[in-house]
Each structure stands twice: as structure tokens, then as C-alpha cells.
Amino acid sequence: METAELVAELVETYRGGPAPLVQVGDPVLRRVAEPVDGQVGAELLGELVEILFATMAAAPGVGVAAPQIGIPLRVAVLGDPADVSEEVALARGRRPLPELVVVNPRYTADADEIGFYEGCLSMPGYQAVVPRPESVVATYQDLHGVLHTDRLTGWPARIFQHETDHLAGIVYLDKAQTRSISTNDNLRERWAQPSPAEAARALGFSLPHA
């Protein structure tokens, strides 16, 4: 089925609400998504984005890429209220990220890597420490095709990288320190500190900035 047909079918089924999240093991999460290049009409693309935002809110999460709802298209939505303590916000560079649509996104590293725990809505129940550049130059189009280039730092940069990676068939575990993998329960009980330095010492993995 062509991508436009997949989008039309999804919109017809889930218009106005969230769509089911695809889970790890589904081949769509390992495909390189198609660039948006006019194959999906503006109205249909807008409705797909509405479903992505509804899916992100229902999860809840801070980002969802189109392949996570079964659509191999280079589109993602982001948004983070950053409802965390001041200590966590400072340690992780976590600041509010207003809702954002990114079409055909890409990024280049603009700083050294730093490691923090992150998870994925397509692999619930677990998190792992992922080293990522603390700052990136992010390039993307909006829904009107206008090109944007922004320098993102801290947690917004991490979210952008995570969702853009999805569009390249990459999931966070591909880049994770595998010895850091933790269930969500263990993370809450043992490794909820602002930095994963204590987890690194106890579990035996390295941190770029430990």
C-alpha cells in the first residue's frame, strides 16, 4: 500500500483521537521513513499531525514519530511541559518545550555527549542511559514547508534526537549503555537521582560526563 493510502486509512479510522502505538519488533520501526515530498496532501498531513498530538497526549509522552503509529513518513511531534523538580531541571537541562511539528528533520551535534535515562512509548516498562550530544543544530520544515534551523540544548535536544532517530529506523536501545537498562519500577526506587552517576557506579557502565 502506498504511503498516502496508509495515511488516509489511519486518518479515517482514528480521526480526532489517538492511534495505537506500534511496539518494538514491528518492521515499520526499523524502516527508514520516506521524506515528505508532496505524496500526502496538506489537509491529510494536518490530520495525521493531529492524531500524532492526540497519541502523544494520551500516552502520555513528550514526542511521537509517525512510524510509531505505523506510518513510514518523516514527521514527528514534540512537546514537554517539563513538570519536574528544579534540581532535576537544572541537572538535565529540562525546560518546557512548546508543541512542535517537525517535517523531514535532521540534526548535527553541536556539543559533547552526556548520558541520561530515557525510555520509549514503543517499548514501555524499561529505560536506559543514552549518551547524546547535549546540544544540536536542528533543521526541519513546518506543515507549510517553511525551513527552520534551531540550536537546541538539554532535554529539548534529547527529545528531538530521539524522535528524529525513529525516522531513520533507530530506537533508543541501539545507542544505549545496555548495562544501564532498568525497569521503570527499579528506576523509580533506585535511580531517580537527577544524574545517573550512581547507577553507573552500581551497574558498571560508563558516562561521558560522570
C-alpha positions in Angstrom: 0.0 0.0 0.0 1.3 3.5 -0.9 2.1 5.8 2.0 -0.7 8.2 1.1 -3.2 5.3 1.2 -1.8 4.3 4.6 -2.2 7.8 6.0 -5.8 8.1 4.5 -6.8 4.8 6.1 -5.3 5.8 9.5 -7.0 9.2 9.5 -10.3 7.6 8.5 -10.0 5.2 11.4 -8.6 7.5 14.2 -9.6 11.0 13.1 -9.8 13.2 16.2 -8.3 10.8 18.6 -5.2 8.8 19.4 -3.9 5.9 17.4 -2.5 2.7 18.8 1.3 2.8 19.4 3.4 0.3 17.4 5.7 -1.7 19.6 9.3 -2.8 19.1 9.5 -5.8 16.9 7.3 -4.3 14.2 9.3 -3.8 11.0 7.9 -0.2 10.5 10.1 0.9 13.4 13.2 -0.4 11.5 12.4 1.2 8.2 14.0 4.5 7.0 10.9 6.7 6.7 10.1 8.4 3.4 10.7 12.2 3.2 7.6 14.2 2.9 7.6 15.4 -0.7 4.0 16.1 -1.7 2.9 12.5 -1.7 0.4 13.3 1.1 -1.9 16.3 0.6 -1.7 19.2 3.1 -5.1 18.5 4.6 -4.4 14.8 5.2 -0.9 15.6 6.6 -2.5 18.1 9.0 -4.9 15.4 10.2 -2.1 13.0 10.6 -0.3 15.5 12.8 -3.5 16.0 14.9 -3.5 12.2 15.5 0.1 12.3 16.5 -0.5 15.0 19.1 -3.5 13.1 20.4 -1.4 10.0 20.7 1.4 11.8 22.5 -1.1 13.3 25.0 -2.9 10.0 25.6 0.3 8.1 26.3 1.4 10.5 27.8 4.8 11.3 26.3 7.0 14.1 25.0 7.2 13.0 21.4 5.8 10.7 18.8 7.1 9.9 15.4 4.9 8.8 12.5 6.4 5.3 12.3 5.2 4.8 15.9 1.6 4.8 14.6 2.5 2.7 11.6 3.2 5.5 9.1 6.7 5.4 7.4 6.8 9.1 6.8 9.4 11.7 8.1 7.1 13.5 10.5 7.1 13.8 14.3 5.6 15.9 17.0 7.3 17.1 20.2 6.2 18.8 23.4 7.3 18.8 27.0 5.7 20.7 29.9 8.9 19.8 31.9 6.9 19.2 35.1 9.9 18.2 37.2 11.7 19.5 40.3 14.1 22.4 40.0 17.0 20.1 40.8 16.2 17.7 38.0 15.5 20.5 35.6 18.9 22.0 36.3 20.8 18.8 36.1 19.2 17.6 32.9 18.7 20.9 31.1 15.0 20.1 31.1 13.0 23.2 30.2 9.5 23.5 28.7 9.3 22.6 25.0 6.2 24.1 23.3 4.3 21.7 21.0 6.2 21.5 17.8 5.7 19.7 14.4 8.9 18.6 12.6 8.8 17.5 9.0 11.9 16.0 7.4 14.0 16.7 10.4 17.7 16.2 10.8 20.4 17.2 13.3 24.1 17.7 13.7 25.9 17.5 17.0 26.9 20.9 18.5 28.4 19.8 21.8 29.9 16.8 23.6 27.8 13.9 24.7 26.1 13.5 28.0 24.2 10.4 29.3 20.7 10.3 30.9 18.0 7.7 31.3 15.3 7.8 28.6 12.5 5.5 27.5 10.2 4.9 24.6 6.5 4.6 24.1 7.2 1.8 21.7 9.0 -0.2 24.4 7.1 0.5 27.6 8.3 -0.6 31.0 12.0 0.0 30.6 14.6 2.8 30.4 18.3 3.0 29.7 21.0 5.6 29.7 21.7 7.0 26.3 24.7 9.2 25.5 23.7 12.0 23.2 25.1 15.4 22.2 24.0 18.0 24.8 23.3 20.4 22.0 22.4 20.0 18.4 21.7 22.1 15.3 18.2 21.0 14.3 16.8 21.5 10.8 13.2 20.8 9.9 10.2 22.0 7.9 6.9 23.0 9.4 3.5 22.0 8.0 3.7 24.8 5.5 7.0 23.7 4.1 9.0 26.5 5.7 12.5 25.5 6.7 13.7 26.2 10.2 17.1 25.8 11.8 17.3 26.0 15.6 20.0 25.3 18.1 18.5 23.0 20.8 20.2 22.2 24.1 19.4 20.0 27.1 16.3 17.9 27.2 14.7 19.5 24.1 17.8 18.4 22.1 17.4 14.9 23.5 13.7 14.7 22.5 14.5 16.0 19.0 17.3 13.4 18.6 15.1 10.6 19.9 12.2 11.3 17.6 14.4 12.0 14.5 16.2 8.7 15.1 12.9 6.9 14.9 12.6 8.3 11.3 15.9 6.6 10.5 14.8 3.2 11.9 16.8 3.7 15.1 15.3 3.0 18.6 17.0 4.4 21.7 18.4 1.0 22.8 20.6 1.0 19.7 22.5 3.8 21.3 22.1 2.9 25.0 24.5 1.7 27.6 23.0 -1.7 27.8 24.2 -2.4 31.4 22.1 0.6 32.5 18.8 -1.0 31.3 16.3 -0.8 34.2 12.6 -1.5 34.7 10.6 1.6 35.4 10.0 0.3 39.0 13.7 -0.1 39.7 14.4 3.3 38.1 11.9 5.0 40.5 13.1 3.1 43.5 16.9 3.1 42.9 17.9 5.5 40.2 15.7 8.6 40.4 18.6 10.9 41.1 19.0 13.9 38.8 22.1 12.3 37.3 22.7 8.6 36.5 26.2 8.7 38.1 25.1 6.5 41.0 23.5 4.0 38.6 26.7 4.0 36.5 28.8 3.1 39.5 26.4 0.4 40.8 25.6 -1.2 37.4 29.0 -0.9 35.8 28.6 1.3 32.8 30.4 4.5 31.8 29.1 8.0 31.4 30.6 10.7 29.2 30.2 13.3 31.9 30.0 11.2 35.0 
